[in-house]
């Protein structure tokens, strides 16, 4: 007798509400609470970008040969003066990437750098913390 087992796989690029709720709950319990206690104020729970900013950044990334976006976790310095309410809180930074074949035959997503005012800078977005 042959037995078949059905395996459910989420083949879409989107996650379900249940999956999103689970990820957020785990983050809050394992990272957000300890981070908030450490910095003595509520840490960031998210980073926000407008659709216009996202589209503009994607267009810029594509114009520089980008084929992906990497999200880096970051933290504002304790003495961050442009927006003191962000001081010490975590954030995300979007960085444009380009796929590159390594010497070992693997694909690596490399950050894109560009020249700005005579200096080499990483092609990144502006961060927004909420």
TARA-V45029 format. One record per residue. RES is the residue in one small letter. PSI is psi in radians with two decimals (999 if undefined). Layout:
res = {RES & RES}
psi = {PSI & PSI}
//
This chain:
res = {x & x & x & x & x & x & x & x & x & x & x & x & x & x & x & x & x & x & x & x & x & x & x & x & x & x & x & x & x & x & x & x & x & x & x & x & x & x & x & x & x & x & x & x & x & x & x & x & x & x & x & x & x & x & x & x & x & x & x & x & x & x & x & x & x & x & x & x & x & x & x & x & x & x & x & x & x & x & x & x & x & x & x & x & x & x & x & x & x & x & x & x & x & x & x & x & x & x & x & x & x & x & x & x & x & x & x & x & x & x & x & x & x & x & x & x & x & x & x & x & x & x & x & x & x & x & x & x & x & x}
psi = {2.32 & 2.25 & 2.32 & 2.44 & 2.30 & 2.28 & 2.14 & 2.20 & 2.34 & 1.75 & -0.17 & 2.83 & -0.20 & 2.65 & 2.78 & 2.90 & -0.70 & -0.79 & -0.77 & -0.80 & -0.70 & -0.80 & -0.77 & -0.76 & -0.80 & -0.75 & -0.84 & -0.80 & -0.73 & -0.41 & -0.84 & -0.84 & -0.92 & -0.68 & -0.79 & -0.71 & -0.71 & -0.71 & 0.04 & 0.54 & 2.83 & 2.21 & 2.99 & 2.51 & -0.25 & 2.99 & 2.44 & 2.38 & 2.41 & 2.78 & -0.68 & -0.78 & -0.75 & -0.83 & -0.72 & -0.77 & -0.71 & -0.72 & -0.78 & -0.78 & -0.80 & -0.70 & -0.38 & 0.25 & 0.22 & 2.55 & 0.20 & 3.01 & 2.33 & 2.38 & 2.08 & 2.40 & 2.50 & 3.05 & 2.41 & 2.55 & 2.72 & -0.44 & 0.57 & 1.93 & -0.46 & -0.67 & 1.54 & -0.51 & -0.31 & -0.28 & 2.21 & -0.22 & 2.71 & 2.83 & -3.13 & 2.57 & 2.26 & 2.32 & 2.27 & 2.47 & 2.80 & 2.31 & 2.44 & 2.41 & 2.16 & 2.99 & -0.44 & 0.06 & 0.14 & 2.79 & 2.25 & 2.47 & 1.82 & 2.40 & 2.51 & 2.30 & 2.62 & 2.81 & 2.25 & 2.04 & 0.73 & 0.06 & 2.55 & 2.14 & 2.65 & 2.46 & 1.77 & 2.92 & 3.02 & 2.47 & 2.60 & 2.19 & 2.46 & 999}
//
